[in-house]
Amino acid sequence: MPRYFTHYWSNSTWLDHAERFDGQLLQHTAGNQFSKRKVGPGDLMYVVTVFEGILFLGARMQVDRVVSTKEAEEHFGTSDLWKASEHIIAKSGSESRLAFDRQVPLDIVRSVKCLSGGLARSLKFDTSGGLDKQTLRGVRELTQDSAGLLDTLLQASH
């Protein structure tokens, strides 16, 4: 049974990638917490960021494997990947297209739950009612229902 995760991209990474990769398939992401969070083959990864309290959903992919920078560079035939400790390579055919302007409606954001200590917990909001930018930092595990909500958004934007 797959598990479901978000991978937070910093605003600067998001903006940089928006210029270079908008509309391309999400074939890869890099970070330092995948093994710690026990992300593995078959799991689904959603790339997200938060700008001014608004959640943005970039794309989704199914994990084929978690590899080192060297292995990822060999796989993609490049030497300019981010030097993170771990890289996820997508299962071929599972990738969705990156869209850097895909806002998650607030009613859906309020329904999203992350697993923490075995419990499903709501996301945190700041005093202005916007999503707290720290609430999805790093790699967070989603409930299956929450992943379904994000999948609905991805399907609607095809």
Backbone as a chain_set.jsonl record, in Angstrom:
{"seq": "MPRYFTHYWSNSTWLDHAERFDGQLLQHTAGNQFSKRKVGPGDLMYVVTVFEGILFLGARMQVDRVVSTKEAEEHFGTSDLWKASEHIIAKSGSESRLAFDRQVPLDIVRSVKCLSGGLARSLKFDTSGGLDKQTLRGVRELTQDSAGLLDTLLQASH", "coords": {"N": [[0.844, -1.189, 0.0], [0.661, 2.128, -0.953], [2.258, 5.07, 0.424], [1.805, 8.566, 1.127], [3.194, 11.679, 0.398], [4.266, 15.087, 0.953], [6.613, 17.23, -0.604], [8.376, 19.96, 0.184], [9.253, 22.775, -1.663], [11.462, 25.468, -1.518], [10.607, 28.97, -1.774], [12.378, 30.317, -3.49], [13.508, 28.22, -4.987], [11.175, 27.289, -6.189], [10.44, 29.5, -7.823], [12.69, 29.662, -9.494], [12.564, 27.152, -10.782], [10.111, 27.423, -12.017], [10.597, 29.116, -14.154], [12.182, 27.491, -15.725], [11.065, 24.902, -15.961], [8.277, 24.76, -16.251], [5.322, 23.106, -17.168], [6.633, 20.781, -17.842], [7.184, 17.246, -17.257], [7.197, 15.976, -13.928], [9.918, 14.455, -13.025], [11.718, 14.012, -11.078], [12.963, 14.78, -7.829], [14.791, 16.404, -5.218], [16.282, 16.059, -1.993], [16.835, 15.995, 1.61], [15.597, 14.397, 3.461], [14.212, 12.099, 2.779], [14.824, 9.315, 3.296], [14.8, 9.362, 6.081], [12.1, 9.856, 6.539], [11.128, 7.551, 5.596], [10.407, 7.216, 2.898], [9.654, 5.422, 0.002], [9.875, 3.063, -2.815], [6.976, 3.097, -4.865], [5.535, 4.853, -3.281], [3.747, 8.0, -3.228], [4.611, 11.274, -4.235], [4.111, 14.657, -3.672], [4.839, 17.781, -4.901], [5.194, 20.874, -3.373], [4.664, 24.351, -2.38], [4.529, 27.322, -0.317], [3.256, 30.478, -0.713], [2.881, 33.565, 0.697], [0.85, 32.63, 2.485], [-0.671, 31.02, 0.845], [-1.225, 27.845, -0.521], [0.534, 26.097, -2.983], [0.449, 23.672, -5.51], [2.656, 21.82, -7.238], [3.171, 19.383, -8.775], [2.817, 15.78, -9.109], [4.353, 12.622, -8.451], [5.067, 9.116, -8.715], [7.168, 7.253, -6.649], [9.963, 5.681, -7.928], [12.568, 5.007, -7.214], [14.922, 5.828, -4.581], [17.867, 7.599, -4.649], [21.441, 8.383, -4.694], [23.119, 11.581, -5.278], [25.065, 11.211, -7.253], [24.161, 8.851, -8.536], [21.694, 9.784, -9.501], [22.549, 11.806, -11.251], [23.894, 10.221, -13.12], [21.714, 8.736, -14.079], [20.15, 10.745, -15.328], [21.978, 11.801, -17.056], [23.511, 14.114, -16.551], [25.368, 16.714, -14.826], [24.566, 18.68, -13.173], [22.726, 18.624, -11.066], [20.953, 19.436, -8.025], [22.868, 19.292, -5.098], [21.868, 17.435, -3.067], [21.438, 15.061, -0.375], [19.846, 12.96, -1.109], [17.931, 11.719, -3.842], [14.889, 11.497, -5.572], [13.693, 9.426, -8.039], [11.256, 9.343, -10.489], [8.729, 6.881, -11.12], [8.419, 5.652, -14.312], [5.931, 6.992, -16.377], [4.271, 7.739, -14.322], [4.362, 10.381, -13.756], [3.166, 13.71, -13.274], [2.381, 16.838, -14.91], [4.313, 19.731, -14.294], [3.021, 22.615, -12.822], [3.265, 25.799, -11.949], [1.577, 27.71, -11.054], [-0.612, 26.642, -9.828], [-2.923, 26.984, -7.547], [-4.005, 25.807, -4.39], [-7.268, 25.564, -3.395], [-8.613, 27.259, -0.522], [-10.589, 25.89, 1.006], [-9.971, 23.244, 0.478], [-7.333, 23.147, 1.427], [-7.839, 23.487, 4.147], [-8.912, 21.029, 4.684], [-6.882, 19.219, 4.368], [-4.769, 16.825, 5.859], [-1.962, 15.895, 7.799], [0.111, 13.161, 8.764], [1.282, 12.586, 11.994], [3.116, 11.251, 14.493], [1.448, 9.067, 14.332], [-1.067, 10.131, 14.291], [-3.66, 11.92, 12.56], [-3.3, 15.178, 11.613], [-4.425, 18.544, 11.36], [-3.399, 21.172, 9.115], [-1.411, 24.06, 9.985], [-2.398, 27.44, 10.525], [-1.736, 30.948, 10.053], [-2.097, 34.036, 11.95], [-3.488, 35.725, 10.245], [-5.084, 34.068, 8.839], [-4.011, 32.736, 6.712], [-2.15, 29.962, 5.311], [0.322, 28.654, 7.402], [3.667, 29.099, 6.674], [5.563, 27.325, 7.577], [4.33, 24.911, 8.053], [4.359, 22.852, 6.173], [7.0, 22.392, 5.653], [9.956, 20.717, 4.542], [9.61, 17.21, 4.37], [6.504, 15.804, 4.481], [4.097, 13.467, 5.685], [1.052, 12.593, 4.19], [-2.458, 11.976, 4.792], [-4.386, 9.355, 3.255], [-6.853, 10.276, 2.273], [-6.335, 13.032, 2.075], [-4.365, 13.064, 0.106], [-5.963, 12.223, -1.987], [-7.587, 14.485, -2.326], [-5.701, 16.311, -3.335], [-5.028, 14.965, -5.667], [-7.401, 15.219, -7.087], [-7.332, 17.921, -7.755], [-5.11, 17.918, -9.469], [-6.046, 16.34, -11.575], [-8.149, 17.892, -12.471], [-6.856, 19.988, -13.65], [-5.79, 19.158, -16.015]], "CA": [[0.0, 0.0, 0.0], [1.525, 3.316, -1.006], [2.11, 6.176, 1.361], [1.639, 9.826, 0.406], [4.061, 12.686, 1.012], [4.557, 16.353, 0.299], [7.993, 17.701, -0.553], [8.326, 21.418, 0.123], [10.306, 23.504, -2.355], [11.547, 26.856, -1.066], [10.078, 29.915, -2.754], [13.397, 30.608, -4.509], [13.568, 27.04, -5.866], [9.921, 27.288, -6.951], [10.509, 30.535, -8.852], [13.731, 29.261, -10.439], [12.061, 26.025, -11.569], [8.98, 27.892, -12.824], [11.155, 29.667, -15.383], [12.878, 26.469, -16.513], [10.429, 23.579, -16.081], [6.821, 24.812, -16.282], [4.726, 22.254, -18.189], [7.376, 19.534, -18.006], [6.841, 16.178, -16.317], [7.998, 15.894, -12.699], [10.63, 13.177, -13.082], [12.788, 13.967, -10.082], [13.083, 15.822, -6.816], [15.966, 16.165, -4.385], [16.157, 16.54, -0.625], [17.687, 15.37, 2.623], [14.779, 13.749, 4.493], [13.396, 11.004, 2.247], [15.069, 8.076, 4.056], [14.343, 9.602, 7.456], [10.629, 9.745, 6.523], [10.835, 6.208, 5.069], [9.844, 7.287, 1.551], [10.201, 4.315, -0.772], [9.23, 2.733, -4.087], [5.521, 2.981, -4.851], [4.926, 5.99, -2.583], [3.445, 9.161, -4.065], [5.236, 12.499, -3.753], [3.501, 15.887, -4.177], [5.739, 18.92, -4.725], [4.39, 22.027, -2.949], [5.275, 25.488, -1.711], [3.561, 28.27, 0.247], [3.545, 31.897, -0.927], [1.964, 34.488, 1.373], [-0.278, 31.919, 3.072], [-1.397, 30.248, -0.164], [-0.571, 26.602, -0.893], [0.648, 25.805, -4.402], [0.73, 22.275, -5.82], [3.392, 21.774, -8.495], [2.938, 18.146, -9.514], [2.917, 14.542, -8.336], [4.989, 11.474, -9.099], [5.214, 7.918, -7.895], [8.584, 6.98, -6.428], [10.558, 4.457, -8.446], [13.668, 4.701, -6.291], [15.641, 6.919, -3.918], [19.267, 7.385, -5.013], [22.404, 9.448, -4.376], [23.3, 12.582, -6.328], [25.843, 10.597, -8.34], [23.281, 7.941, -9.276], [20.698, 10.596, -10.216], [23.241, 12.445, -12.369], [24.108, 9.18, -14.135], [20.41, 8.411, -14.654], [19.693, 11.833, -16.192], [23.044, 12.211, -17.957], [23.864, 15.507, -16.276], [26.174, 16.895, -13.612], [24.162, 19.936, -12.539], [21.616, 18.457, -10.123], [21.174, 19.95, -6.688], [23.701, 18.355, -4.34], [21.187, 16.941, -1.872], [21.903, 13.717, -0.024], [18.977, 11.954, -1.712], [17.151, 12.116, -5.015], [13.828, 10.572, -5.944], [13.444, 9.294, -9.47], [9.855, 8.949, -10.678], [8.378, 5.7, -11.899], [8.046, 6.068, -15.651], [4.495, 6.987, -16.626], [3.518, 8.2, -13.149], [4.614, 11.803, -13.557], [2.222, 14.719, -13.753], [3.064, 18.033, -15.43], [4.535, 20.827, -13.36], [2.291, 23.87, -13.01], [3.722, 26.589, -10.815], [0.525, 28.649, -10.669], [-1.763, 25.856, -9.361], [-3.25, 27.273, -6.146], [-4.933, 24.886, -3.743], [-8.317, 26.356, -2.749], [-8.546, 27.268, 0.935], [-11.422, 24.847, 1.602], [-9.212, 21.985, 0.394], [-6.2, 23.266, 2.357], [-8.358, 23.267, 5.506], [-9.253, 19.611, 4.818], [-5.664, 18.408, 4.28], [-4.226, 16.371, 7.146], [-0.678, 15.203, 7.774], [0.29, 12.193, 9.845], [2.351, 12.914, 12.925], [2.979, 10.396, 15.667], [0.332, 8.155, 14.119], [-2.334, 10.869, 14.292], [-3.913, 12.853, 11.454], [-3.361, 16.538, 12.162], [-4.698, 19.622, 10.412], [-2.312, 22.107, 8.874], [-1.46, 25.25, 10.834], [-2.653, 28.709, 9.838], [-1.234, 32.103, 10.798], [-3.144, 34.885, 12.528], [-4.274, 36.355, 9.181], [-5.908, 33.037, 8.21], [-3.254, 32.06, 5.657], [-1.405, 28.771, 5.712], [1.633, 28.921, 7.993], [4.659, 28.619, 5.71], [6.371, 26.262, 8.169], [3.534, 23.718, 8.306], [4.68, 21.785, 5.222], [8.44, 22.381, 5.383], [10.596, 19.403, 4.487], [8.816, 16.114, 3.822], [5.412, 15.491, 5.409], [3.237, 12.39, 5.224], [-0.363, 12.928, 4.092], [-3.433, 10.897, 4.864], [-4.836, 8.933, 1.929], [-7.915, 11.195, 1.857], [-5.718, 14.304, 1.692], [-3.747, 12.827, -1.202], [-7.068, 12.196, -2.944], [-7.979, 15.872, -2.597], [-4.69, 16.901, -4.216], [-5.154, 14.294, -6.969], [-8.557, 15.821, -7.763], [-6.847, 19.176, -8.34], [-4.226, 17.599, -10.594], [-6.887, 15.838, -12.666], [-8.976, 19.006, -12.96], [-6.04, 20.953, -14.386], [-5.241, 18.55, -17.244]], "C": [[0.887, 1.25, 0.0], [1.257, 4.258, 0.158], [2.173, 7.449, 0.524], [2.406, 10.915, 1.139], [4.019, 13.995, 0.232], [6.054, 16.614, 0.424], [7.956, 19.192, -0.808], [9.527, 21.955, -0.646], [10.292, 24.937, -1.841], [11.005, 27.773, -2.161], [11.099, 30.208, -3.852], [13.547, 29.436, -5.48], [12.344, 27.012, -6.767], [10.005, 28.273, -8.123], [11.553, 30.2, -9.922], [13.214, 28.153, -11.364], [10.888, 26.444, -12.461], [9.468, 28.43, -14.163], [11.683, 28.575, -16.304], [12.043, 25.232, -16.826], [8.902, 23.59, -16.167], [6.29, 23.966, -17.448], [5.449, 20.951, -18.426], [6.907, 18.507, -16.974], [7.769, 16.224, -15.104], [8.645, 14.514, -12.659], [11.571, 12.976, -11.909], [12.571, 15.053, -9.039], [14.212, 15.424, -5.876], [15.759, 16.749, -3.0], [17.059, 15.761, 0.319], [16.904, 14.591, 3.674], [14.011, 12.522, 4.008], [13.58, 9.705, 3.039], [14.569, 8.205, 5.489], [12.825, 9.432, 7.563], [10.158, 8.403, 5.957], [10.056, 6.243, 3.75], [10.478, 6.169, 0.733], [9.429, 4.062, -2.051], [7.723, 2.528, -3.928], [4.816, 4.122, -4.141], [4.681, 7.124, -3.574], [3.992, 10.422, -3.413], [4.594, 13.689, -4.461], [4.451, 17.035, -3.881], [4.89, 20.163, -4.481], [5.282, 23.181, -2.505], [4.15, 26.345, -1.142], [4.077, 29.677, -0.014], [2.465, 32.701, -0.233], [0.686, 33.799, 1.838], [-1.088, 31.078, 2.112], [-0.58, 29.022, -0.543], [-0.616, 26.431, -2.408], [1.077, 24.349, -4.572], [1.385, 22.216, -7.192], [3.036, 20.571, -9.346], [3.042, 16.969, -8.55], [3.667, 13.502, -9.153], [4.971, 10.299, -8.139], [6.705, 7.609, -7.816], [8.96, 5.64, -7.07], [11.685, 4.028, -7.512], [14.259, 5.986, -5.715], [17.123, 6.622, -4.107], [20.135, 8.555, -4.542], [22.448, 10.455, -5.518], [24.023, 11.968, -7.52], [24.962, 9.68, -9.184], [22.233, 8.715, -10.079], [21.343, 11.278, -11.42], [23.517, 11.446, -13.486], [22.798, 8.849, -14.843], [19.968, 9.458, -15.668], [20.761, 12.334, -17.159], [23.442, 13.663, -17.8], [24.741, 15.574, -15.032], [25.753, 18.144, -12.854], [22.944, 19.806, -11.621], [21.986, 19.05, -8.77], [21.886, 18.892, -5.862], [23.054, 17.971, -3.006], [21.714, 15.537, -1.565], [21.091, 12.628, -0.703], [18.192, 12.551, -2.878], [16.104, 11.042, -5.258], [13.7, 10.602, -7.456], [12.039, 8.714, -9.616], [9.749, 7.64, -11.448], [7.876, 6.185, -13.258], [6.541, 5.916, -15.862], [3.655, 7.505, -15.484], [3.548, 9.708, -12.976], [3.445, 12.661, -14.037], [3.04, 15.934, -14.195], [3.162, 19.107, -14.35], [3.728, 22.048, -13.779], [2.575, 24.716, -11.771], [2.704, 27.628, -10.359], [-0.721, 27.937, -10.135], [-1.983, 26.086, -7.864], [-4.224, 26.222, -5.63], [-5.986, 25.73, -3.035], [-8.303, 26.177, -1.224], [-9.411, 26.182, 1.571], [-10.734, 23.489, 1.536], [-8.041, 22.017, 1.367], [-6.667, 22.977, 3.789], [-8.726, 21.804, 5.752], [-8.03, 18.696, 4.806], [-5.153, 18.087, 5.684], [-2.903, 15.645, 6.903], [-0.621, 14.252, 8.958], [1.491, 12.591, 10.687], [2.141, 12.088, 14.184], [1.781, 9.456, 15.564], [-1.038, 8.824, 14.093], [-2.442, 11.767, 13.073], [-4.125, 14.237, 12.055], [-3.602, 17.547, 11.047], [-3.459, 20.485, 10.236], [-2.495, 23.331, 9.761], [-1.645, 26.501, 9.975], [-2.13, 29.851, 10.698], [-2.405, 32.983, 11.252], [-4.001, 35.581, 11.474], [-5.178, 35.351, 8.457], [-5.229, 32.322, 7.055], [-2.521, 30.85, 6.197], [-0.043, 29.186, 6.255], [2.694, 28.314, 7.082], [5.529, 27.493, 6.262], [5.647, 24.915, 8.216], [3.842, 22.555, 7.363], [6.166, 21.728, 4.876], [8.982, 20.965, 5.403], [9.714, 18.39, 3.782], [7.776, 15.743, 4.864], [4.561, 14.379, 4.83], [1.775, 12.821, 5.288], [-1.233, 11.713, 4.389], [-3.837, 10.543, 3.427], [-5.932, 9.87, 1.406], [-7.356, 12.532, 1.388], [-5.037, 14.186, 0.331], [-4.82, 12.812, -2.288], [-7.547, 13.593, -3.305], [-6.991, 16.536, -3.556], [-4.759, 16.273, -5.611], [-6.314, 14.881, -7.769], [-8.152, 17.129, -8.434], [-5.961, 18.923, -9.565], [-5.038, 17.139, -11.807], [-7.699, 16.974, -13.293], [-8.162, 19.962, -13.84], [-5.376, 20.344, -15.62], [-5.727, 19.273, -18.454]], "O": [[1.758, 1.401, 0.857], [0.193, 4.243, 0.779], [2.55, 7.412, -0.647], [2.283, 11.059, 2.356], [3.772, 14.015, -0.974], [6.678, 16.264, 1.425], [7.555, 19.639, -1.883], [10.673, 21.635, -0.328], [9.23, 25.551, -1.738], [10.953, 27.393, -3.33], [10.729, 30.335, -5.019], [13.698, 29.652, -6.682], [12.453, 26.744, -7.964], [9.686, 27.93, -9.261], [11.326, 30.428, -11.111], [13.404, 28.211, -12.578], [10.696, 25.881, -13.538], [8.822, 28.223, -15.191], [11.637, 28.715, -17.526], [12.275, 24.575, -17.841], [8.287, 22.523, -16.158], [6.758, 24.098, -18.578], [4.938, 20.089, -19.14], [6.313, 18.857, -15.954], [8.967, 16.477, -15.233], [8.001, 13.527, -12.304], [12.156, 11.904, -11.752], [12.051, 16.124, -9.349], [14.545, 14.245, -5.757], [15.14, 17.801, -2.845], [17.917, 14.984, -0.099], [17.478, 14.164, 4.676], [13.226, 11.959, 4.77], [12.597, 9.065, 3.411], [13.986, 7.272, 6.041], [12.325, 8.922, 8.565], [8.959, 8.147, 5.85], [9.171, 5.421, 3.513], [11.694, 5.986, 0.764], [8.452, 4.751, -2.345], [7.261, 1.879, -2.989], [3.626, 4.347, -4.365], [5.322, 7.199, -4.622], [3.86, 10.622, -2.206], [4.537, 13.733, -5.69], [4.83, 17.241, -2.728], [3.99, 20.478, -5.26], [6.482, 23.016, -2.285], [2.976, 26.129, -1.439], [5.18, 30.035, 0.399], [1.28, 32.549, -0.527], [-0.418, 34.301, 1.624], [-2.088, 30.479, 2.507], [0.608, 29.129, -0.849], [-1.663, 26.596, -3.035], [1.958, 23.862, -3.863], [0.748, 22.526, -8.2], [2.645, 20.716, -10.504], [3.312, 17.129, -7.36], [3.621, 13.502, -10.383], [4.874, 10.463, -6.923], [7.415, 7.699, -8.817], [8.352, 4.607, -6.789], [11.762, 2.878, -7.078], [14.116, 7.07, -6.281], [17.591, 5.534, -3.772], [19.633, 9.571, -4.06], [21.89, 10.22, -6.59], [23.631, 12.184, -8.667], [25.013, 9.729, -10.413], [21.921, 8.344, -11.211], [20.746, 11.324, -12.496], [23.39, 11.779, -14.665], [22.77, 8.698, -16.065], [19.472, 9.116, -16.741], [20.485, 13.198, -17.991], [23.681, 14.362, -18.784], [24.841, 14.606, -14.279], [26.487, 18.623, -11.99], [22.212, 20.775, -11.423], [23.16, 19.154, -8.414], [21.534, 17.714, -5.927], [23.645, 18.169, -1.944], [22.358, 14.909, -2.406], [21.566, 11.503, -0.863], [17.844, 13.732, -2.882], [16.38, 9.846, -5.165], [13.611, 11.666, -8.069], [11.681, 7.735, -8.962], [10.573, 7.337, -12.311], [6.995, 7.043, -13.326], [5.956, 4.873, -15.574], [2.45, 7.697, -15.643], [2.831, 10.251, -12.135], [2.822, 12.379, -15.061], [4.228, 16.044, -13.895], [2.216, 19.351, -13.601], [3.751, 22.458, -14.939], [2.157, 24.366, -10.667], [2.94, 28.346, -9.388], [-1.775, 28.559, -10.001], [-1.324, 25.472, -7.025], [-5.143, 25.803, -6.334], [-5.646, 26.531, -2.164], [-8.019, 25.094, -0.712], [-9.012, 25.602, 2.581], [-10.896, 22.669, 2.44], [-7.78, 21.032, 2.057], [-5.972, 22.302, 4.549], [-8.841, 21.382, 6.902], [-8.124, 17.53, 5.188], [-5.111, 18.944, 6.566], [-2.75, 14.892, 5.942], [-1.216, 14.496, 10.007], [2.566, 12.891, 10.169], [1.118, 12.209, 14.857], [1.174, 9.093, 16.572], [-2.053, 8.157, 13.894], [-1.444, 12.313, 12.604], [-5.006, 14.443, 12.891], [-3.064, 17.426, 9.947], [-2.583, 20.522, 11.101], [-3.599, 23.606, 10.232], [-1.124, 26.603, 8.865], [-2.083, 29.741, 11.923], [-3.564, 32.687, 10.959], [-5.125, 35.987, 11.77], [-5.944, 35.728, 7.57], [-5.803, 31.4, 6.475], [-2.3, 30.731, 7.403], [0.662, 29.98, 5.633], [2.62, 27.129, 6.753], [6.169, 26.778, 5.491], [6.289, 23.881, 8.401], [3.613, 21.397, 7.714], [6.546, 21.079, 3.901], [8.53, 20.121, 6.176], [9.142, 18.673, 2.73], [8.117, 15.408, 5.998], [4.324, 14.341, 3.623], [1.314, 13.345, 6.302], [-0.796, 10.57, 4.254], [-3.65, 11.338, 2.505], [-5.936, 10.217, 0.224], [-7.846, 13.105, 0.415], [-5.122, 15.094, -0.495], [-4.606, 13.332, -3.383], [-7.877, 13.858, -4.461], [-7.397, 17.241, -4.48], [-4.574, 16.959, -6.616], [-6.221, 15.024, -8.988], [-8.579, 17.414, -9.552], [-6.057, 19.63, -10.569], [-4.735, 17.517, -12.939], [-7.904, 17.002, -14.506], [-8.725, 20.663, -14.68], [-4.487, 20.961, -16.207], [-5.373, 18.907, -19.575]]}, "num_chains": 1, "name": "protein.A"}
